[in-house]
């Protein structure tokens, strides 16, 4: 994939806190439309999952799966629900 303009978390200070979501092969929730997801190649050579042109990240402050603690931080970071909606 190409480098979308939305990819702004590229330096170590950012990626240490917001870890790029890398492609893997877990069981996919039936609510997800796999066709909405793509993979891009990051400047550092790693791959990152993208949903509708929005790069996805994991927040290091989340301690459990499904934790919404990172949602709404700085008005920039929002959690993505299983149905693709934004958790505010």
C-alpha positions in Angstrom: 0.0 0.0 0.0 1.0 3.6 -0.5 1.8 6.1 2.3 -1.6 7.9 2.9 -1.5 11.5 4.0 -3.2 10.5 7.3 -0.1 8.7 8.5 1.4 11.2 10.9 2.6 9.0 13.7 6.0 8.1 12.4 8.6 9.0 14.9 9.7 6.9 17.9 8.1 9.3 20.5 4.7 8.7 18.9 5.0 5.0 18.0 6.1 4.2 21.5 2.8 5.4 22.8 0.6 4.6 19.8 1.8 1.3 18.4 0.9 0.8 14.7 -1.5 -2.1 14.2 0.3 -4.7 12.2 -1.4 -7.3 10.0 -1.9 -10.7 11.7 -4.3 -13.5 11.3 -6.7 -13.6 14.3 -10.3 -14.7 14.2 -12.2 -11.8 12.5 -15.3 -10.6 14.2 -18.3 -11.2 11.9 -19.3 -7.5 12.3 -16.2 -6.5 10.4 -16.2 -5.9 6.7 -12.8 -7.2 5.7 -13.1 -5.3 2.4 -12.8 -2.0 4.3 -9.3 -2.8 5.5 -6.1 -2.5 3.6 -2.4 -2.6 4.5 0.2 0.1 3.9 4.0 0.1 4.0 5.3 2.5 6.7 8.4 4.6 6.1 10.2 2.4 8.7 9.5 -0.6 6.5 6.8 -2.1 8.7 3.3 -2.7 7.6 0.2 -1.1 9.2 -3.5 -1.9 9.0 -5.7 0.8 7.5 -9.5 1.2 7.8 -11.1 3.3 5.1 -7.8 5.2 4.6 -7.4 5.8 8.4 -4.2 4.1 9.8 -5.0 2.1 13.0 -2.9 2.0 16.2 -3.0 0.4 19.6 -2.6 2.6 22.6 -0.1 1.4 25.2 -2.4 2.7 28.0 -5.0 0.0 27.2 -4.6 -2.9 29.6 -7.3 -5.2 28.4 -8.8 -6.1 25.0 -11.7 -3.8 24.2 -10.6 -1.1 26.6 -11.8 2.4 25.4 -9.4 4.4 27.6 -7.5 5.9 24.6 -10.7 7.2 23.0 -10.9 10.9 22.4 -7.3 11.7 23.6 -6.3 15.2 22.3 -9.3 15.2 20.1 -7.2 13.3 17.6 -7.3 9.6 18.7 -10.5 7.7 18.6 -11.4 4.1 19.2 -12.9 2.1 16.4 -15.9 -0.1 17.3 -16.4 -3.6 15.8 -19.0 -2.2 13.4 -16.5 0.4 12.1 -18.1 3.3 13.9 -16.0 5.7 16.0 -16.2 5.4 19.8 -16.2 9.0 21.2 
